[in-house]
Amino acid sequence: MPESRPASEWTGWRGRIGARYLSGPMRKLEDRWFLGSPVFLGGVFAMLRGGETVLDVGAGSGYCSLEIARRLAAGKVICLDLSDEMLGHLDRRAKREGLRERIQILKADACSSGLGEDSVDLAVSVGVFHELPSPGLALAEMRRVLKPGGWAMLLDFRDTWFGRLVAGTHRAEAHGPFGEEELSRLFLAAGFQNVRAAPVKHALAGRGQR
Ligand SMILES: C[S@@+](CC[C@H](N)C(=O)[O-])C[C@H]1O[C@@H](n2cnc3c(N)ncnc32)[C@H](O)[C@@H]1O
């Protein structure tokens, strides 16, 4: 498990501040102006029929997970993250917003979830892969747990001035922002089909089907 160390920038006091930021109003502005997350999330919501099991890799404080959970009549969102502070914040938000029964909290590494093969309908991830030393391993794990025909969809920083500013300064071993062709190659190398990587503002939205 090469990537299972705790993400230090998301633990302790930094984790608590990060969790608040990621579910607060400034994050929404950053998303709208620079990352185009509303466009990406629209694509995710369009995939939902209402009874899916969805895996959110690096769920953080629930930015994406809770929006998905809100749209599920049955099914659940498995919120995977390594940070106790993030998962604690997510847990409290889910309770407050009456969504706790649609949420499963999973403290695990993106590269070794411990979930069974063919166990999720859709796997998503927002703003996580640039932090990983080997994003290909996390994509392979997403593919392993997806049911045949299921989609992996991720949004992460693109190699632009903004992407380098925000995503180029984490841990030295982190991958950093992605190029369009590079992200497609990673999906293909992990065994996905119908692969597409498209720029959305300073981010890349990548998807592939198992
Ligand atoms: C920038 S935050 C994004 C959180 C959330 N997806 C969002 O959009 O608000 C990155 C998250 O990835 C998590 N993370 C980083 N490396 C991880 C790993 N190897 N396995 C699981 N989670 C990881 C961090 O703990 C953090 O919560």
The ligand as a Tripos MOL2 file, in Angstrom:
@<TRIPOS>MOLECULE
LIG
   27    29     1     0     0
SMALL
NO_CHARGES

@<TRIPOS>ATOM
      1 C1         -8.5080   19.0430   -1.5220 C.3       1 LIG1
      2 S1         -9.3280   17.8940   -0.4880 S.3       1 LIG1
      3 C2        -10.7880   17.5830   -1.4750 C.3       1 LIG1
      4 C3        -11.9200   17.0540   -0.6600 C.3       1 LIG1
      5 C4        -13.2550   16.9130   -1.3780 C.3       1 LIG1
      6 N1        -13.1790   15.9570   -2.4690 N.3       1 LIG1
      7 C5        -13.7440   18.2360   -1.8680 C.2       1 LIG1
      8 O1        -13.8620   18.4260   -3.0940 O.co2     1 LIG1
      9 O2        -14.0360   19.0940   -1.0390 O.co2     1 LIG1
     10 C6         -8.3930   16.3970   -0.7020 C.3       1 LIG1
     11 C7         -8.8620   15.2630    0.1870 C.3       1 LIG1
     12 O3         -8.2110   14.0730   -0.2330 O.3       1 LIG1
     13 C8         -7.8660   13.3230    0.9110 C.3       1 LIG1
     14 N2         -6.7470   12.4230    0.5660 N.ar      1 LIG1
     15 C9         -5.4800   12.7910    0.1990 C.ar      1 LIG1
     16 N3         -4.7580   11.6930   -0.0590 N.ar      1 LIG1
     17 C10        -5.5680   10.6280    0.1470 C.ar      1 LIG1
     18 C11        -5.3880    9.2250    0.0360 C.ar      1 LIG1
     19 N4         -4.2120    8.6880   -0.3450 N.pl3     1 LIG1
     20 N5         -6.4230    8.4250    0.3170 N.ar      1 LIG1
     21 C12        -7.6340    8.9420    0.6980 C.ar      1 LIG1
     22 N6         -7.8580   10.2670    0.8070 N.ar      1 LIG1
     23 C13        -6.8380   11.0980    0.5340 C.ar      1 LIG1
     24 C14        -7.5120   14.3590    1.9560 C.3       1 LIG1
     25 O4         -7.5680   13.8260    3.2670 O.3       1 LIG1
     26 C15        -8.5450   15.4430    1.6630 C.3       1 LIG1
     27 O5         -9.7050   15.2590    2.4230 O.3       1 LIG1
@<TRIPOS>BOND
     1     1     2 1
     2     2     3 1
     3     2    10 1
     4     3     4 1
     5     4     5 1
     6     5     6 1
     7     5     7 1
     8     7     8 2
     9     7     9 1
    10    10    11 1
    11    11    12 1
    12    11    26 1
    13    12    13 1
    14    13    14 1
    15    13    24 1
    16    14    15 ar
    17    14    23 ar
    18    15    16 ar
    19    16    17 ar
    20    17    18 ar
    21    17    23 ar
    22    18    19 1
    23    18    20 ar
    24    20    21 ar
    25    21    22 ar
    26    22    23 ar
    27    24    25 1
    28    24    26 1
    29    26    27 1
@<TRIPOS>SUBSTRUCTURE
     1 LIG1         1 GROUP 0 **** ****
